[in-house]
């Protein structure tokens, strides 16, 4: 247990405070770390260093390495059921796929989708794969606002949408235009709720820094948007939901942890601004991307057993 690792805000978060081991610093050297995905087969983490246009890899065996260079300013990533890795590409303004063949990731990528109604996407940011295989992703404009994390370009879409893409038939549908700048997203454990963050405060002083919850209807549409949590300081850039329904989100001071009823339970303190995070397959450890570095918090018991 490390009392200094976790700041408690609600008594229901005490189990997390007692389970968290001290924060570990695993690697550094990025300009802006984002979009982690855990690869169970390799026991390794992949993530994006967006301004450097590369993807990094870390494992306990191999340490830190550059996994792939010139990656189209990739941002968020997700693992498909067949072991393929899906990528949000700012530079290509597309969802890409690195196939998995015979248990190994290929050296090449393929474009899954890059247009809606014959207009180029803005700059896909984050994505999540539903259990039915559909891909849900956010499409804010951050990758076309400058050449730092993409390519400066005019916006062709009428809005910043949340999309649902079905690889089975190639159908791309808008599921919401409610969120001004949709960013991170995650389903509740039973997939009845989709959480989407609005990070419009990143480009407007009066912008938003909250997470919106939607009810998922028939597995393919969103209704009843409501504010789940106002996150601060900083932004709810990326987040994950543990299998007990607790939501772990990025912020400027660490990882904020919320109960499904919207109550802030605790803060996992991190010395750098957090951009995103993910669990290992057993929820025995939380991997945290914070600006230049990769951190880890291990738990004495899996996150889904807390509370």
ROVEX-934406 format. One line per field, with one value per residue (C-alpha): residue number from 1; x, y, z. Coordinates in Angstrom, 1 decimal. Example, Ala and Ser with C-alpha at 12.3 -4.5 7.8 and 13.67 -1.06 7.14 Angstrom:
% ROVEX-934406
num <- [1_2]
x <- [12.3_13.7]
y <- [-4.5_-1.1]
z <- [7.8_7.1]
% end
This chain:
% ROVEX-934406
num <- [1_2_3_4_5_6_7_8_9_10_11_12_13_14_15_16_17_18_19_20_21_22_23_24_25_26_27_28_29_30_31_32_33_34_35_36_37_38_39_40_41_42_43_44_45_46_47_48_49_50_51_52_53_54_55_56_57_58_59_60_61_62_63_64_65_66_67_68_69_70_71_72_73_74_75_76_77_78_79_80_81_82_83_84_85_86_87_88_89_90_91_92_93_94_95_96_97_98_99_100_101_102_103_104_105_106_107_108_109_110_111_112_113_114_115_116_117_118_119_120_121_122_123_124_125_126_127_128_129_130_131_132_133_134_135_136_137_138_139_140_141_142_143_144_145_146_147_148_149_150_151_152_153_154_155_156_157_158_159_160_161_162_163_164_165_166_167_168_169_170_171_172_173_174_175_176_177_178_179_180_181_182_183_184_185_186_187_188_189_190_191_192_193_194_195_196_197_198_199_200_201_202_203_204_205_206_207_208_209_210_211_212_213_214_215_216_217_218_219_220_221_222_223_224_225_226_227_228_229_230_231_232_233_234_235_236_237_238_239_240_241_242_243_244_245_246_247_248_249_250_251_252_253_254_255_256_257_258_259_260_261_262_263_264_265_266_267_268_269_270_271_272_273_274_275_276_277_278_279_280_281_282_283_284_285_286_287_288_289_290_291_292_293_294_295_296_297_298_299_300_301_302_303_304_305_306_307]
x <- [0.0_1.1_-1.0_0.9_0.0_-3.8_-5.7_-9.1_-12.3_-15.0_-15.0_-15.9_-12.5_-10.6_-10.2_-8.3_-6.1_-5.1_-4.6_-2.4_1.3_3.8_3.8_6.6_8.3_9.0_10.2_10.6_11.7_8.4_7.1_3.4_2.4_-1.0_-3.2_-2.0_-3.0_-2.0_-1.0_-1.7_0.1_3.3_2.9_3.8_2.4_2.2_1.5_1.9_4.4_2.3_4.6_7.5_5.3_6.2_4.8_6.7_6.7_7.5_7.8_9.3_11.6_12.7_12.3_11.6_11.9_10.6_8.0_7.2_8.3_6.4_3.0_0.7_0.7_-1.2_-3.2_-5.5_-5.3_-7.4_-7.1_-9.5_-10.8_-8.5_-5.4_-5.1_-4.3_-6.5_-5.1_-6.6_-4.4_-4.4_-2.1_-4.1_-7.4_-8.4_-8.9_-6.1_-5.5_-2.3_-3.4_-2.4_-1.2_-0.2_-0.1_2.3_1.5_2.2_4.6_1.9_-1.3_-4.5_-7.1_-10.5_-12.3_-11.3_-14.4_-18.0_-20.5_-17.5_-15.8_-12.6_-12.7_-11.4_-8.7_-9.8_-8.7_-9.7_-11.6_-13.1_-14.2_-17.6_-18.0_-20.0_-16.9_-18.1_-15.6_-16.8_-14.5_-14.3_-13.4_-12.4_-10.3_-7.0_-4.9_-5.8_-5.4_-1.6_1.3_2.4_0.2_-1.0_-1.3_-2.9_-6.0_-9.6_-12.3_-14.6_-17.1_-19.9_-19.3_-17.1_-18.9_-18.8_-19.0_-19.9_-18.1_-19.0_-16.1_-18.6_-20.3_-18.3_-21.1_-20.1_-22.8_-22.9_-24.1_-23.8_-23.0_-23.9_-20.3_-18.4_-15.0_-15.3_-12.1_-11.8_-14.5_-15.3_-18.2_-19.6_-18.9_-22.4_-22.1_-25.3_-23.6_-21.0_-18.9_-17.4_-15.2_-15.6_-12.2_-13.1_-11.4_-8.2_-8.8_-11.3_-11.1_-14.8_-14.7_-15.7_-13.7_-16.4_-17.5_-20.9_-22.8_-25.1_-27.5_-26.8_-30.0_-30.1_-26.3_-26.1_-27.5_-27.1_-29.8_-30.2_-26.9_-26.1_-23.0_-21.4_-18.5_-16.7_-13.0_-10.3_-7.7_-6.9_-8.9_-10.5_-8.4_-8.4_-10.0_-10.9_-13.7_-12.7_-14.9_-16.6_-17.7_-15.3_-14.1_-10.4_-9.6_-6.7_-6.3_-3.6_-2.7_-3.1_-5.7_-9.2_-11.4_-15.2_-17.9_-20.7_-23.0_-20.6_-19.0_-15.3_-13.7_-10.0_-7.0_-3.9_-1.2_1.2_4.0_3.2_0.1_-1.7_-3.0_-4.3_-4.1_-5.0_-5.2_-3.4_-5.7_-6.3_-6.7_-3.8_-1.9_-2.7_-0.4_-0.4_0.9_1.9_3.4_7.0_6.7_5.2_4.2_2.6_0.5_0.2_-2.6_-2.6_-5.8_-7.5_-9.2_-12.5_-12.6_-12.3_-15.3]
y <- [0.0_3.6_6.3_8.9_7.3_7.9_10.8_9.7_11.8_9.2_6.3_3.9_4.5_3.3_-0.2_1.4_3.4_0.3_-1.8_0.6_0.0_2.9_4.6_3.3_5.3_2.8_4.9_8.4_10.4_11.2_14.7_13.8_10.2_9.1_6.2_3.1_-0.4_-3.5_-6.6_-9.7_-12.1_-10.1_-8.8_-5.4_-1.9_0.1_3.8_7.0_9.8_12.0_15.0_12.7_10.7_7.3_4.5_3.2_-0.2_-1.3_-4.7_-5.9_-8.1_-5.7_-2.3_0.7_0.6_2.4_0.0_2.0_5.3_7.6_6.4_9.1_10.9_8.0_8.8_6.2_2.4_-0.6_-4.4_-6.3_-9.7_-11.4_-9.7_-7.0_-3.5_-0.6_2.9_6.4_8.3_12.1_12.3_10.0_11.2_7.5_4.4_2.0_-1.7_-3.6_-7.2_-10.1_-13.2_-16.4_-14.6_-11.9_-8.3_-7.5_-4.8_-3.1_-1.2_-1.0_1.7_0.7_4.0_7.6_9.3_10.0_11.0_11.5_14.0_13.3_12.7_15.3_13.5_10.3_10.5_7.5_4.3_1.3_-2.1_-3.3_-7.0_-7.4_-6.2_-2.7_0.1_3.3_6.4_10.1_12.6_16.0_18.4_18.4_16.8_19.4_22.5_22.6_20.5_19.5_16.5_16.0_18.2_21.7_21.3_22.6_20.7_18.9_17.4_19.6_18.7_16.7_13.4_10.1_7.3_3.7_1.6_-2.0_-3.9_-6.7_-4.5_-1.3_0.8_4.1_5.9_9.0_8.1_11.5_15.2_16.2_16.6_19.6_18.1_14.3_12.7_9.7_7.1_3.8_1.5_0.5_-3.2_-4.3_-1.9_-0.3_3.1_4.9_7.5_10.3_13.1_16.7_18.5_21.7_23.6_22.6_25.2_27.6_29.3_28.8_25.2_22.0_19.5_17.0_13.4_12.7_9.5_8.1_5.2_2.6_1.4_-1.9_-1.9_0.8_4.2_6.7_8.5_10.5_12.4_13.7_15.1_12.3_14.3_17.6_16.7_19.1_20.3_19.7_17.5_14.0_13.3_9.5_7.0_3.4_1.7_-1.2_-4.3_-3.2_0.0_2.5_5.1_6.0_9.3_11.5_14.9_17.5_16.2_12.4_9.8_10.7_7.7_7.9_5.6_4.7_7.2_10.0_10.5_11.2_8.5_9.1_10.6_8.5_11.1_11.4_14.1_14.9_15.8_12.6_12.1_8.5_5.1_1.5_-1.7_-5.0_-7.9_-8.9_-5.4_-6.1_-3.0_0.4_1.8_5.6_7.9_11.3_13.8_12.5_9.3_5.9_5.1_2.0_1.4_-2.2_-3.4_-6.0_-7.2_-6.7_-3.4_-5.1_-6.6_-3.2_-1.6]
z <- [0.0_-0.7_1.0_-1.0_-4.3_-3.9_-2.6_-1.3_-1.9_-1.1_1.4_-1.4_-2.9_0.2_-1.4_-4.3_-1.9_0.0_-3.1_-5.0_-4.9_-5.3_-8.7_-11.0_-13.7_-16.6_-19.5_-20.8_-23.9_-25.6_-26.5_-25.9_-25.0_-26.1_-27.1_-25.2_-26.1_-24.1_-26.1_-23.9_-26.3_-26.0_-22.5_-24.0_-24.3_-27.5_-27.6_-29.7_-29.4_-31.6_-32.4_-33.1_-35.5_-34.0_-31.9_-28.9_-27.3_-23.7_-22.1_-18.9_-20.9_-23.7_-22.1_-24.3_-28.1_-31.2_-32.6_-35.8_-37.2_-39.6_-38.4_-39.8_-36.5_-34.9_-31.8_-30.2_-30.6_-29.8_-30.0_-32.3_-31.4_-33.9_-32.4_-35.0_-33.8_-34.9_-35.1_-35.2_-37.7_-37.6_-40.7_-42.9_-41.3_-41.1_-39.1_-40.0_-39.2_-38.6_-39.2_-37.0_-39.0_-37.2_-33.9_-35.2_-36.1_-39.7_-40.9_-43.0_-42.4_-44.3_-44.4_-43.0_-43.3_-44.2_-45.5_-44.5_-47.3_-49.6_-47.3_-45.5_-41.8_-39.5_-37.5_-35.7_-32.1_-30.0_-30.6_-28.8_-30.2_-29.1_-28.4_-31.7_-33.6_-34.4_-34.0_-32.3_-32.7_-32.1_-34.8_-33.4_-35.5_-33.5_-36.2_-38.9_-36.8_-37.3_-38.5_-35.0_-34.6_-38.2_-41.2_-41.4_-43.5_-43.9_-42.1_-44.6_-42.1_-41.0_-37.3_-34.9_-34.8_-32.9_-35.5_-35.5_-38.2_-39.0_-40.6_-41.6_-44.2_-44.3_-43.0_-41.3_-39.3_-37.1_-33.7_-32.1_-32.8_-29.3_-28.0_-29.3_-29.4_-28.8_-27.6_-25.3_-25.2_-23.5_-22.9_-19.5_-18.7_-20.1_-23.0_-22.1_-21.7_-23.9_-22.2_-24.4_-23.2_-24.5_-24.5_-26.3_-23.5_-25.2_-27.9_-26.3_-23.0_-22.4_-23.7_-22.0_-19.9_-19.0_-19.8_-21.3_-20.8_-23.5_-23.3_-26.1_-27.8_-29.8_-29.8_-32.5_-31.5_-28.7_-26.7_-23.4_-23.3_-19.8_-18.0_-16.1_-14.6_-14.8_-14.7_-13.5_-13.4_-17.0_-19.4_-19.6_-22.7_-22.4_-20.0_-19.3_-17.4_-15.2_-15.1_-11.9_-13.7_-12.2_-14.7_-14.6_-16.5_-17.3_-15.8_-15.3_-11.8_-12.3_-12.8_-11.5_-10.5_-10.6_-9.4_-12.0_-10.1_-11.1_-7.7_-7.7_-5.6_-5.7_-7.4_-8.4_-8.1_-11.1_-11.4_-15.1_-17.0_-17.9_-21.4_-21.4_-19.7_-20.0_-17.9_-18.6_-19.4_-15.8_-14.5_-12.2_-13.3_-14.8_-17.4_-17.4_-20.2_-18.8_-21.3_-21.7_-19.7_-19.1_-15.5_-13.9_-10.8_-9.8_-7.6_-4.8_-6.2_-9.6_-10.2_-10.9_-7.4_-5.6_-4.0]
% end
